[in-house]
Amino acid sequence: MVLEDSLTLRFAALADPTRRAILLRLMQGEATVSELQAPFRISQPAISKHLKVLEGAGLIERGQAAQSRPRRLNHQALKETVEWFDHFRNLWNDSFDRLEELLEANSKSQKDDRS
């Protein structure tokens, strides 16, 4: 199942706080390796390894601007990942709705018993 394999790669990439911070920075727009490295206390080879993981997971893409290769978000990959989570969000929302109905019915029943 290709989607599960890509999701596995994405979740593994998202597990690291440095990579999540890189994604947050790229939400502002394209950035070069140097720009992405600036806020971190890690070497250029280390940041390049993080970028390679994000690229391998399909979360970012490499652009081409003259001599540099700025990175940018792959919005489609992020959308697919969020859609996967939405299934669980819907499940939890349905569960909470049923719980709320049960609590309201129980509360009403207790009020009726007191009357």
All heavy atoms as an XYZ file, in Angstrom:
929
protein
N       0.847     -1.174      0.000
C       0.000      0.000      0.000
C       0.893      1.237      0.000
O       1.534      1.544      0.992
C      -0.926     -0.005      1.195
C      -1.793     -1.255      1.253
S      -3.202     -1.137      2.333
C      -4.316     -0.123      1.454
N       0.904      1.928     -1.078
C       1.806      3.059     -1.259
C       1.511      4.178     -0.273
O       2.413      4.766      0.295
C       1.744      3.567     -2.717
C       2.591      4.801     -2.891
C       2.163      2.471     -3.667
N       0.234      4.476     -0.026
C      -0.112      5.560      0.884
C       0.423      5.271      2.283
O       0.982      6.139      2.930
C      -1.628      5.775      0.926
C      -2.117      6.911      1.826
C      -1.504      8.233      1.402
C      -3.618      7.005      1.796
N       0.281      4.047      2.758
C       0.792      3.714      4.081
C       2.307      3.860      4.130
O       2.844      4.341      5.110
C       0.374      2.299      4.465
C      -1.093      2.197      4.791
C      -1.495      0.796      5.197
O      -0.623     -0.077      5.302
O      -2.687      0.599      5.407
N       2.990      3.455      3.078
C       4.446      3.605      3.065
C       4.833      5.077      3.112
O       5.748      5.456      3.827
C       5.038      2.934      1.833
C       4.962      1.421      1.917
O       4.748      0.890      3.012
O       5.105      0.790      0.872
N       4.155      5.921      2.338
C       4.483      7.343      2.357
C       4.115      7.955      3.699
O       4.835      8.811      4.207
C       3.804      8.080      1.197
O       2.405      8.001      1.299
N       3.027      7.506      4.294
C       2.661      8.006      5.617
C       3.699      7.601      6.659
O       4.044      8.384      7.541
C       1.286      7.489      6.035
C       0.095      8.218      5.436
C      -1.200      7.494      5.789
C       0.036      9.657      5.890
N       4.202      6.403      6.556
C       5.235      5.948      7.484
C       6.464      6.842      7.390
O       7.018      7.271      8.409
C       5.616      4.483      7.194
O       4.451      3.677      7.363
C       6.709      3.998      8.122
N       6.869      7.151      6.171
C       8.010      8.045      5.979
C       7.721      9.436      6.520
O       8.581     10.067      7.142
C       8.368      8.126      4.490
C       8.964      6.881      3.867
C       9.096      7.061      2.348
C      10.313      6.565      4.486
N       6.514      9.916      6.292
C       6.150     11.263      6.767
C       6.134     11.317      8.283
O       6.650     12.260      8.889
C       4.800     11.674      6.188
C       4.872     11.914      4.704
C       3.516     12.185      4.124
N       3.587     12.108      2.669
C       2.546     11.946      1.889
N       1.332     11.850      2.408
N       2.689     11.885      0.583
N       5.526     10.303      8.914
C       5.476     10.303     10.373
C       6.874     10.202     10.966
O       7.174     10.857     11.972
C       4.603      9.161     10.887
C       3.139      9.348     10.584
C       2.324      8.250     10.426
C       2.576     10.602     10.453
C       0.975      8.401     10.147
C       1.234     10.775     10.167
C       0.432      9.663     10.021
N       7.723      9.397     10.361
C       9.109      9.300     10.845
C       9.812     10.645     10.708
O      10.550     11.066     11.605
C       9.855      8.218     10.072
N       9.580     11.330      9.609
C      10.193     12.653      9.406
C       9.651     13.663     10.405
O      10.403     14.487     10.939
C       9.944     13.128      7.978
N       8.359     13.594     10.691
C       7.732     14.540     11.606
C       8.066     14.262     13.070
O       7.821     15.107     13.930
C       6.211     14.517     11.422
C       5.706     15.052     10.093
C       4.226     14.747      9.922
C       5.969     16.544      9.977
N       8.640     13.104     13.352
C       8.967     12.743     14.730
C      10.072     13.617     15.315
O      10.178     13.747     16.533
C       9.366     11.275     14.802
N      10.866     14.237     14.471
C      12.001     15.023     14.945
C      11.618     16.508     15.080
O      11.105     17.099     14.131
C      13.171     14.877     13.958
C      14.396     15.579     14.470
O      14.522     16.800     14.233
O      15.231     14.918     15.100
N      11.885     17.127     16.236
C      11.506     18.531     16.434
C      12.229     19.498     15.500
O      11.655     20.525     15.112
C      11.843     18.814     17.895
C      12.720     17.698     18.334
C      12.467     16.535     17.429
N      13.456     19.197     15.124
C      14.176     20.073     14.187
C      13.485     20.069     12.833
O      13.299     21.125     12.219
C      15.645     19.634     14.043
O      16.273     19.688     15.326
C      16.396     20.516     13.066
N      13.066     18.902     12.377
C      12.388     18.826     11.084
C      11.027     19.513     11.133
O      10.618     20.170     10.176
C      12.283     17.371     10.632
C      13.654     16.793     10.288
C      13.570     15.465      9.580
N      13.236     14.355     10.416
C      14.114     13.567     11.025
N      15.415     13.778     10.889
N      13.719     12.551     11.754
N      10.339     19.398     12.265
C       9.054     20.116     12.388
C       9.290     21.621     12.352
O       8.529     22.368     11.734
C       8.335     19.695     13.667
C       7.807     18.267     13.612
C       6.840     17.965     14.752
N       7.364     18.226     16.070
C       8.013     17.336     16.827
N       8.233     16.117     16.372
N       8.426     17.668     18.031
N      10.362     22.081     12.990
C      10.689     23.513     12.978
C      11.038     23.970     11.558
O      10.667     25.082     11.153
C      11.845     23.797     13.934
N      11.717     23.134     10.809
C      12.037     23.468      9.412
C      10.751     23.628      8.613
O      10.599     24.578      7.837
C      12.961     22.397      8.789
C      14.352     22.467      9.412
C      13.041     22.560      7.269
C      15.255     21.288      9.073
N       9.804     22.716      8.813
C       8.529     22.817      8.104
C       7.790     24.102      8.474
O       7.214     24.766      7.602
C       7.646     21.599      8.388
C       8.133     20.280      7.803
C       7.237     19.138      8.268
C       8.183     20.335      6.283
N       7.827     24.448      9.755
C       7.183     25.701     10.180
C       7.829     26.902      9.497
O       7.142     27.833      9.074
C       7.250     25.854     11.699
C       6.337     24.934     12.494
C       6.618     25.069     13.992
C       4.881     25.227     12.187
N       9.149     26.880      9.395
C       9.845     27.982      8.704
C       9.447     28.040      7.239
O       9.227     29.116      6.683
C      11.356     27.818      8.860
C      12.230     28.660      7.938
C      11.901     30.152      7.973
N      12.629     30.884      6.976
C      12.231     31.062      5.707
N      11.113     30.522      5.264
N      12.954     31.776      4.870
N       9.327     26.871      6.600
C       8.985     26.839      5.178
C       7.533     27.252      4.919
O       7.181     27.559      3.779
C       9.273     25.458      4.591
C      10.763     25.117      4.482
C      10.951     23.670      4.035
C      11.472     26.075      3.522
N       6.730     27.297      5.953
C       5.366     27.810      5.784
C       5.401     29.289      5.391
O       4.470     29.798      4.775
C       4.554     27.629      7.076
C       4.149     26.190      7.317
S       3.284     25.942      8.884
C       1.862     26.992      8.674
N       6.481     29.971      5.734
C       6.637     31.390      5.394
C       7.086     31.580      3.953
O       7.032     32.684      3.437
C       7.643     32.046      6.335
C       7.247     31.985      7.782
C       8.375     32.416      8.695
O       9.332     33.058      8.266
N       8.272     32.068      9.960
N       7.572     30.525      3.327
C       8.047     30.597      1.951
C       9.347     29.844      1.765
O       9.922     29.310      2.721
N       9.804     29.798      0.524
C      11.038     29.087      0.190
C      12.209     29.608      1.016
O      12.230     30.773      1.413
C      11.381     29.275     -1.292
C      10.501     28.522     -2.229
C      10.985     28.621     -3.679
O      11.910     29.404     -3.975
O      10.424     27.904     -4.508
N      13.192     28.725      1.241
C      14.384     29.120      1.989
C      15.560     28.273      1.527
O      15.403     27.114      1.163
C      14.162     28.946      3.483
N      16.736     28.880      1.557
C      17.961     28.163      1.210
C      18.412     27.339      2.421
O      17.925     27.539      3.542
C      19.081     29.145      0.837
O      19.394     29.942      1.989
C      18.678     30.040     -0.332
N      19.362     26.466      2.198
C      19.915     25.661      3.285
C      20.485     26.580      4.367
O      20.256     26.362      5.560
C      20.986     24.675      2.762
C      21.662     23.951      3.912
C      20.376     23.691      1.777
N      21.208     27.613      3.972
C      21.786     28.557      4.943
C      20.701     29.240      5.768
O      20.854     29.404      6.986
C      22.620     29.616      4.233
O      23.697     29.021      3.557
N      19.627     29.647      5.120
C      18.530     30.295      5.847
C      17.861     29.320      6.812
O      17.466     29.700      7.913
C      17.503     30.847      4.862
C      18.007     32.006      4.041
C      17.096     32.374      2.879
O      16.336     31.513      2.395
O      17.170     33.546      2.447
N      17.747     28.068      6.400
C      17.130     27.072      7.274
C      18.037     26.692      8.436
O      17.566     26.375      9.527
C      16.753     25.830      6.462
C      15.630     26.039      5.445
C      15.497     24.824      4.542
C      14.312     26.353      6.139
N      19.337     26.760      8.225
C      20.304     26.411      9.261
C      20.419     27.496     10.322
O      20.685     27.201     11.489
C      21.677     26.167      8.635
C      22.751     25.830      9.638
C      24.140     25.829      9.038
O      24.313     26.070      7.851
N      25.135     25.568      9.861
N      20.198     28.750      9.955
C      20.472     29.899     10.822
C      19.921     29.783     12.245
O      20.650     30.059     13.204
C      19.980     31.178     10.151
N      18.670     29.395     12.460
C      18.157     29.384     13.842
C      18.639     28.209     14.694
O      18.379     28.171     15.893
C      16.643     29.331     13.671
C      16.410     28.796     12.309
C      17.614     29.146     11.491
N      19.346     27.272     14.108
C      19.758     26.068     14.824
C      21.251     26.101     15.140
O      22.032     26.693     14.421
C      19.448     24.812     13.999
C      18.003     24.685     13.640
C      17.570     24.984     12.360
C      17.070     24.280     14.580
C      16.233     24.880     12.017
C      15.729     24.169     14.255
C      15.307     24.475     12.969
N      21.616     25.414     16.177
C      23.028     25.280     16.540
C      23.561     23.950     16.030
O      24.096     23.147     16.795
C      23.193     25.362     18.047
C      22.902     26.715     18.602
C      23.152     26.712     20.083
N      23.145     28.084     20.569
C      23.629     28.446     21.718
N      24.156     27.543     22.523
N      23.587     29.700     22.093
N      23.364     23.709     14.753
C      23.857     22.477     14.145
C      24.579     22.827     12.852
O      24.387     23.900     12.284
C      22.727     21.460     13.886
C      21.632     22.043     12.994
C      22.132     20.966     15.190
C      20.531     21.057     12.646
N      25.405     21.923     12.414
C      26.233     22.159     11.227
C      25.412     22.097      9.938
O      24.290     21.593      9.922
C      27.348     21.108     11.167
O      26.773     19.827     10.945
N      26.014     22.594      8.882
C      25.366     22.543      7.570
C      25.142     21.093      7.132
O      24.066     20.775      6.640
C      26.198     23.322      6.536
C      25.512     23.516      5.198
C      25.700     22.335      4.263
O      26.717     21.643      4.301
N      24.714     22.096      3.421
N      26.101     20.181      7.336
C      25.832     18.782      6.979
C      24.657     18.182      7.773
O      23.879     17.404      7.243
C      27.140     18.058      7.298
C      28.188     19.119      7.178
C      27.524     20.370      7.678
N      24.523     18.574      9.033
C      23.426     18.063      9.855
C      22.082     18.569      9.342
O      21.119     17.805      9.245
C      23.623     18.454     11.318
N      22.009     19.860      9.006
C      20.748     20.402      8.480
C      20.437     19.766      7.128
O      19.283     19.479      6.814
C      20.767     21.945      8.420
C      19.337     22.512      8.424
C      21.445     22.477      7.196
C      18.724     22.559      9.754
N      21.480     19.498      6.341
C      21.280     18.839      5.048
C      20.711     17.438      5.217
O      19.870     17.005      4.410
C      22.592     18.780      4.264
O      22.974     20.084      3.885
N      21.119     16.741      6.274
C      20.561     15.410      6.543
C      19.076     15.505      6.884
O      18.271     14.691      6.437
C      21.326     14.728      7.676
C      22.694     14.232      7.264
C      23.390     13.540      8.425
C      24.788     13.111      8.027
N      25.500     12.460      9.144
N      18.720     16.511      7.676
C      17.309     16.717      7.995
C      16.507     17.014      6.727
O      15.403     16.492      6.542
C      17.140     17.863      8.993
C      17.513     17.507     10.397
N      16.841     16.560     11.138
C      18.497     17.977     11.200
C      17.386     16.462     12.346
N      18.399     17.323     12.406
N      17.059     17.843      5.867
C      16.367     18.175      4.615
C      16.214     16.946      3.733
O      15.173     16.759      3.084
C      17.118     19.283      3.878
C      17.146     20.637      4.597
C      18.046     21.613      3.852
C      15.747     21.196      4.771
N      17.224     16.105      3.725
C      17.160     14.878      2.930
C      16.028     13.975      3.425
O      15.294     13.380      2.625
C      18.501     14.145      2.982
C      18.571     12.944      2.088
C      19.954     12.331      2.093
C      19.994     11.122      1.168
N      21.324     10.522      1.116
N      15.861     13.879      4.736
C      14.771     13.068      5.305
C      13.416     13.659      4.905
O      12.506     12.936      4.488
C      14.897     12.966      6.844
C      13.658     12.335      7.463
C      16.142     12.179      7.221
N      13.294     14.986      5.019
C      12.032     15.644      4.650
C      11.735     15.476      3.158
O      10.586     15.268      2.773
C      12.071     17.121      5.029
C      12.041     17.416      6.529
C      12.392     18.872      6.804
C      10.690     17.052      7.113
N      12.762     15.563      2.328
C      12.587     15.354      0.890
C      12.208     13.905      0.601
O      11.318     13.638     -0.218
C      13.860     15.720      0.129
C      14.122     17.206      0.060
C      15.466     17.541     -0.579
O      16.052     16.684     -1.272
O      15.942     18.674     -0.368
N      12.874     12.966      1.265
C      12.575     11.553      1.068
C      11.151     11.198      1.454
O      10.546     10.304      0.872
N      10.621     11.912      2.442
C       9.243     11.701      2.877
C       8.258     12.444      1.982
O       7.051     12.279      2.127
C       9.084     12.158      4.327
N       8.786     13.251      1.084
C       7.920     14.002      0.180
C       7.311     15.253      0.779
O       6.436     15.870      0.179
N       7.764     15.649      1.970
C       7.183     16.811      2.637
C       7.706     18.133      2.102
O       7.042     19.163      2.235
C       7.419     16.720      4.144
C       6.676     15.568      4.830
C       7.176     15.390      6.255
C       5.178     15.806      4.792
N       8.913     18.116      1.535
C       9.462     19.322      0.924
C      10.010     18.977     -0.453
O      10.253     17.816     -0.767
C      10.556     19.991      1.796
C      11.798     19.105      1.905
C      10.007     20.373      3.158
C      12.985     19.797      2.589
N      10.191     20.026     -1.243
C      10.738     19.883     -2.591
C      11.910     20.830     -2.742
O      12.009     21.843     -2.051
C       9.672     20.240     -3.629
C       8.436     19.382     -3.547
C       7.311     19.899     -4.418
O       7.215     21.133     -4.637
O       6.508     19.069     -4.862
N      12.751     20.516     -3.695
C      13.906     21.350     -4.004
C      13.566     22.217     -5.209
O      13.120     21.723     -6.231
C      15.081     20.443     -4.349
C      16.420     20.996     -3.984
C      17.503     20.077     -4.444
N      17.636     18.920     -3.558
C      18.773     18.303     -3.360
N      19.855     18.667     -3.991
N      18.834     17.288     -2.548
N      13.790     23.500     -5.062
C      13.571     24.421     -6.168
C      14.872     24.686     -6.914
O      15.906     24.090     -6.628
N      14.807     25.585     -7.862
C      16.000     25.968     -8.624
C      15.947     27.480     -8.821
O      15.072     27.991     -9.487
C      16.029     25.258     -9.977
C      17.255     25.539    -10.810
C      18.497     24.836    -10.260
O      18.402     23.790     -9.657
N      19.647     25.422    -10.475
N      16.867     28.180     -8.201
C      16.949     29.632     -8.339
C      18.414     30.003     -8.521
O      19.171     30.048     -7.564
C      16.364     30.329     -7.114
N      18.805     30.224     -9.766
C      20.200     30.554    -10.107
C      21.134     29.484     -9.543
O      21.011     28.327     -9.889
C      20.556     31.944     -9.615
N      22.042     29.877     -8.662
C      23.025     28.949     -8.098
C      22.473     28.151     -6.904
O      23.012     27.118     -6.560
C      24.265     29.729     -7.642
C      24.983     30.442     -8.754
C      25.847     29.480     -9.562
O      26.299     28.478     -9.055
N      26.068     29.800    -10.834
N      21.416     28.651     -6.284
C      20.911     27.987     -5.073
C      19.759     27.042     -5.400
O      19.187     27.078     -6.485
C      20.446     29.034     -4.051
O      19.303     29.689     -4.521
N      19.460     26.194     -4.450
C      18.338     25.260     -4.571
C      17.456     25.414     -3.324
O      17.533     24.601     -2.396
C      18.852     23.832     -4.692
C      19.515     23.574     -6.018
C      19.885     22.109     -6.154
N      20.361     21.832     -7.486
C      21.591     22.057     -7.915
N      22.468     22.612     -7.092
N      21.944     21.761     -9.144
N      16.636     26.453     -3.303
C      15.797     26.678     -2.120
C      14.794     25.533     -1.933
O      14.377     24.902     -2.893
C      15.086     27.996     -2.426
C      15.108     28.103     -3.912
C      16.359     27.413     -4.359
N      14.463     25.287     -0.683
C      13.465     24.265     -0.371
C      12.113     24.934     -0.182
O      12.016     26.077      0.233
C      13.835     23.517      0.908
C      15.073     22.620      0.929
C      15.646     22.256     -0.385
N      16.650     21.213     -0.304
C      17.957     21.409     -0.430
N      18.444     22.619     -0.628
N      18.788     20.391     -0.384
N      11.058     24.151     -0.476
C       9.693     24.634     -0.277
C       8.825     23.459      0.154
O       9.168     22.303     -0.069
C       9.149     25.280     -1.543
C       9.054     24.331     -2.717
C       8.450     24.999     -3.954
N       8.630     24.149     -5.108
C       9.571     24.301     -6.034
N      10.408     25.321     -5.962
N       9.668     23.465     -7.038
N       7.700     23.790      0.772
C       6.773     22.761      1.212
C       6.126     22.069      0.029
O       5.869     22.699     -1.003
C       5.664     23.376      2.064
C       6.044     23.905      3.435
C       4.842     24.553      4.093
C       6.595     22.802      4.316
N       5.847     20.803      0.191
C       5.031     20.059     -0.761
C       3.628     20.023     -0.158
O       3.321     19.186      0.689
C       5.580     18.642     -0.972
C       4.726     17.833     -1.917
O       3.622     18.230     -2.278
N       5.228     16.683     -2.311
N       2.791     20.942     -0.581
C       1.465     21.103      0.007
C       0.594     19.870     -0.169
O      -0.196     19.535      0.716
C       0.776     22.348     -0.565
C       1.475     23.610     -0.186
N       1.322     24.196      1.039
C       2.364     24.376     -0.868
C       2.074     25.279      1.107
N       2.727     25.413     -0.033
N       0.742     19.172     -1.272
C      -0.074     17.981     -1.522
C       0.238     16.887     -0.499
O      -0.664     16.260      0.041
C       0.142     17.456     -2.946
C      -0.739     16.261     -3.286
C      -2.227     16.543     -3.191
O      -2.680     17.638     -3.501
N      -2.990     15.564     -2.753
N       1.502     16.666     -0.208
C       1.885     15.645      0.775
C       1.364     16.012      2.159
O       0.890     15.146      2.905
C       3.399     15.480      0.810
N       1.438     17.286      2.513
C       0.923     17.717      3.805
C      -0.593     17.554      3.859
O      -1.145     17.112      4.872
C       1.323     19.168      4.075
C       2.815     19.386      4.307
C       3.158     20.870      4.274
C       3.244     18.769      5.619
N      -1.262     17.857      2.769
C      -2.723     17.716      2.702
C      -3.129     16.258      2.890
O      -4.057     15.963      3.639
C      -3.233     18.246      1.361
C      -4.722     18.174      1.196
C      -5.150     18.706     -0.160
C      -6.643     18.551     -0.299
N      -7.065     18.095     -1.582
N      -2.437     15.353      2.224
C      -2.739     13.930      2.353
C      -2.540     13.445      3.783
O      -3.326     12.638      4.293
C      -1.862     13.115      1.403
C      -2.200     13.308     -0.057
C      -1.162     12.703     -0.989
O      -0.181     12.090     -0.497
O      -1.328     12.849     -2.211
N      -1.509     13.950      4.446
C      -1.240     13.550      5.825
C      -2.336     14.068      6.753
O      -2.825     13.333      7.614
C       0.145     14.074      6.268
O       1.124     13.634      5.317
C       0.512     13.575      7.648
N      -2.755     15.304      6.563
C      -3.830     15.880      7.376
C      -5.134     15.129      7.126
O      -5.894     14.856      8.073
C      -3.992     17.387      7.076
C      -5.263     17.942      7.680
C      -2.782     18.152      7.592
N      -5.406     14.763      5.899
C      -6.624     14.014      5.586
C      -6.640     12.673      6.315
O      -7.686     12.218      6.760
C      -6.768     13.811      4.080
C      -7.158     15.072      3.352
C      -7.120     14.944      1.829
O      -6.636     13.906      1.321
O      -7.568     15.888      1.160
N      -5.485     12.036      6.448
C      -5.406     10.780      7.181
C      -5.802     11.007      8.637
O      -6.561     10.235      9.220
C      -3.991     10.200      7.075
C      -3.873      8.844      7.677
C      -4.127      7.646      7.075
C      -3.462      8.535      9.017
N      -3.897      6.624      7.960
C      -3.486      7.143      9.157
C      -3.076      9.308     10.094
C      -3.141      6.496     10.336
C      -2.730      8.668     11.279
C      -2.771      7.277     11.375
N      -5.303     12.097      9.239
C      -5.652     12.416     10.617
C      -7.122     12.780     10.762
O      -7.728     12.560     11.806
C      -4.782     13.565     11.155
C      -3.455     13.126     11.663
C      -2.300     13.468     10.988
C      -3.345     12.379     12.816
C      -1.057     13.067     11.453
C      -2.111     11.969     13.300
C      -0.959     12.312     12.615
N      -7.714     13.356      9.731
C      -9.121     13.748      9.796
C     -10.043     12.568     10.060
O     -11.086     12.733     10.698
C      -9.544     14.473      8.509
C      -9.098     15.920      8.486
O      -8.754     16.465      9.562
O      -9.087     16.524      7.392
N      -9.678     11.387      9.597
C     -10.491     10.203      9.887
C     -10.607      9.998     11.395
O     -11.672      9.677     11.910
C      -9.896      8.951      9.238
C      -9.879      8.988      7.753
N     -11.023      8.960      6.992
C      -8.858      9.060      6.878
C     -10.712      9.002      5.717
N      -9.389      9.068      5.621
N      -9.508     10.191     12.096
C      -9.510     10.021     13.540
C     -10.210     11.175     14.240
O     -10.888     10.983     15.246
C      -8.079      9.849     14.061
C      -7.478      8.559     13.593
C      -6.685      8.531     12.464
C      -7.741      7.377     14.250
C      -6.141      7.342     12.004
C      -7.208      6.183     13.798
C      -6.405      6.161     12.667
N     -10.047     12.362     13.695
C     -10.747     13.520     14.262
C     -12.250     13.293     14.193
O     -12.972     13.531     15.160
C     -10.378     14.800     13.516
C     -11.047     16.030     14.107
C     -10.685     17.282     13.380
N      -9.251     17.296     13.125
C      -8.673     18.064     12.208
N      -9.389     18.865     11.468
N      -7.377     18.033     12.033
N     -12.727     12.799     13.067
C     -14.156     12.522     12.906
C     -14.610     11.443     13.882
O     -15.687     11.542     14.469
C     -14.469     12.112     11.466
C     -14.251     13.244     10.490
O     -14.286     14.414     10.852
N     -14.003     12.910      9.242
N     -13.804     10.407     14.054
C     -14.130      9.340     14.999
C     -14.269      9.900     16.408
O     -15.230      9.606     17.124
C     -13.054      8.249     14.953
C     -13.178      7.145     15.992
C     -14.341      6.229     15.658
C     -11.886      6.356     16.066
N     -13.293     10.714     16.825
C     -13.347     11.291     18.171
C     -14.509     12.250     18.321
O     -15.195     12.244     19.356
C     -12.027     11.996     18.505
C     -10.989     11.018     18.931
C      -9.921     10.589     18.204
C     -10.928     10.307     20.163
N      -9.198      9.663     18.915
C      -9.793      9.463     20.114
C     -11.722     10.297     21.302
C      -9.439      8.633     21.176
C     -11.363      9.464     22.357
C     -10.241      8.650     22.282
N     -14.763     13.070     17.318
C     -15.898     13.998     17.394
C     -17.215     13.243     17.536
O     -18.071     13.630     18.331
C     -15.930     14.918     16.174
C     -14.863     15.985     16.231
O     -14.327     16.296     17.290
N     -14.532     16.550     15.084
N     -17.372     12.160     16.772
C     -18.584     11.340     16.888
C     -18.695     10.738     18.282
O     -19.774     10.719     18.879
C     -18.590     10.224     15.834
C     -18.762     10.735     14.416
O     -19.158     11.916     14.243
O     -18.494      9.962     13.471
N     -17.586     10.264     18.815
C     -17.586      9.671     20.164
C     -17.959     10.715     21.214
O     -18.741     10.445     22.126
C     -16.218      9.081     20.488
O     -15.932      8.013     19.635
N     -17.400     11.912     21.087
C     -17.723     12.975     22.043
C     -19.180     13.414     21.913
O     -19.827     13.712     22.917
C     -16.782     14.172     21.870
C     -15.388     13.908     22.368
C     -14.295     14.262     21.609
C     -15.160     13.315     23.603
C     -13.004     14.019     22.062
C     -13.879     13.070     24.067
C     -12.794     13.425     23.289
N     -19.709     13.433     20.705
C     -21.119     13.781     20.509
C     -22.022     12.760     21.192
O     -22.997     13.126     21.863
C     -21.455     13.876     19.017
C     -20.835     15.093     18.339
O     -20.379     16.015     19.055
O     -20.794     15.114     17.088
N     -21.700     11.467     21.036
C     -22.496     10.421     21.678
C     -22.393     10.517     23.199
O     -23.387     10.342     23.922
C     -22.067      9.038     21.194
C     -22.503      8.729     19.773
C     -22.343      7.261     19.402
N     -21.017      6.712     19.666
C     -19.981      6.764     18.820
N     -20.115      7.353     17.644
N     -18.827      6.225     19.151
N     -21.203     10.805     23.708
C     -21.014     10.961     25.144
C     -21.824     12.138     25.671
O     -22.477     12.039     26.717
C     -19.528     11.150     25.474
C     -19.193     11.396     26.947
C     -19.644     10.210     27.808
C     -17.699     11.652     27.111
N     -21.814     13.239     24.944
C     -22.580     14.416     25.350
C     -24.075     14.094     25.404
O     -24.765     14.465     26.364
C     -22.324     15.568     24.385
C     -23.007     16.860     24.794
C     -22.664     18.015     23.866
O     -22.147     17.767     22.764
O     -22.937     19.152     24.252
N     -24.579     13.374     24.399
C     -25.995     12.982     24.390
C     -26.317     12.086     25.581
O     -27.358     12.246     26.233
C     -26.328     12.267     23.087
C     -26.320     13.157     21.873
C     -26.416     12.384     20.553
O     -26.646     11.149     20.591
O     -26.263     13.013     19.501
N     -25.427     11.148     25.884
C     -25.631     10.249     27.014
C     -25.649     11.018     28.326
O     -26.504     10.789     29.189
C     -24.530      9.183     27.035
C     -24.574      8.170     28.171
C     -25.818      7.303     28.062
C     -23.326      7.310     28.151
N     -24.723     11.953     28.490
C     -24.678     12.746     29.720
C     -25.912     13.626     29.869
O     -26.452     13.770     30.975
C     -23.404     13.588     29.757
C     -22.091     12.811     29.909
C     -20.905     13.757     29.749
C     -22.040     12.075     31.228
N     -26.361     14.205     28.774
C     -27.577     15.029     28.821
C     -28.794     14.185     29.176
O     -29.631     14.597     29.988
C     -27.782     15.739     27.487
C     -26.825     16.877     27.252
C     -26.962     17.504     25.864
O     -27.836     17.082     25.080
O     -26.177     18.423     25.571
N     -28.886     12.992     28.587
C     -30.013     12.101     28.897
C     -29.958     11.672     30.350
O     -30.994     11.619     31.038
C     -29.988     10.889     27.972
N     -28.773     11.381     30.851
C     -28.608     10.971     32.239
C     -28.980     12.111     33.178
O     -29.648     11.908     34.187
C     -27.167     10.511     32.475
C     -26.974      9.881     33.833
O     -27.891      9.286     34.383
N     -25.771     10.013     34.374
N     -28.541     13.314     32.850
C     -28.848     14.486     33.666
C     -30.346     14.737     33.699
O     -30.924     15.003     34.752
C     -28.113     15.711     33.123
O     -28.460     16.856     33.847
N     -31.001     14.626     32.556
C     -32.455     14.821     32.475
C     -33.188     13.755     33.286
O     -34.134     14.039     34.008
C     -32.917     14.799     31.023
C     -34.376     15.080     30.864
C     -34.814     15.092     29.427
C     -36.309     15.361     29.398
N     -36.883     15.207     28.084
N     -32.697     12.517     33.200
C     -33.303     11.412     33.931
C     -33.203     11.646     35.435
O     -34.144     11.408     36.175
C     -32.632     10.104     33.553
O     -33.090      9.049     34.339
N     -32.068     12.151     35.897
C     -31.874     12.427     37.321
C     -32.792     13.549     37.775
O     -33.332     13.508     38.872
C     -30.426     12.759     37.617
C     -29.501     11.555     37.548
C     -28.044     11.906     37.805
O     -27.687     13.076     37.935
N     -27.199     10.876     37.883
N     -32.987     14.566     36.944
C     -33.886     15.669     37.288
C     -35.315     15.173     37.363
O     -36.064     15.571     38.265
C     -33.768     16.791     36.262
C     -32.503     17.595     36.363
C     -32.456     18.692     35.299
C     -31.118     19.406     35.338
N     -31.020     20.423     34.287
N     -35.704     14.296     36.440
C     -37.059     13.737     36.437
C     -37.299     12.882     37.684
O     -38.383     12.887     38.257
C     -37.312     12.902     35.177
C     -37.408     13.749     33.926
O     -37.571     14.988     34.037
O     -37.295     13.187     32.804
N     -36.268     12.149     38.124
C     -36.390     11.307     39.317
C     -36.571     12.145     40.573
O     -37.224     11.723     41.528
C     -35.163     10.402     39.483
C     -35.099      9.294     38.443
O     -36.142      9.050     37.771
O     -34.019      8.674     38.279
N     -36.007     13.328     40.602
C     -36.090     14.222     41.761
C     -37.449     14.921     41.826
O     -37.852     15.378     42.890
C     -34.995     15.274     41.724
C     -33.617     14.697     41.946
C     -32.567     15.770     41.925
N     -31.251     15.189     41.789
C     -30.221     15.778     41.228
N     -30.344     16.984     40.736
N     -29.064     15.172     41.148
N     -38.126     15.009     40.694
C     -39.416     15.725     40.675
C     -40.547     14.942     41.245
O     -40.645     13.873     41.548
C     -39.808     16.086     39.257
O     -38.814     16.886     38.668
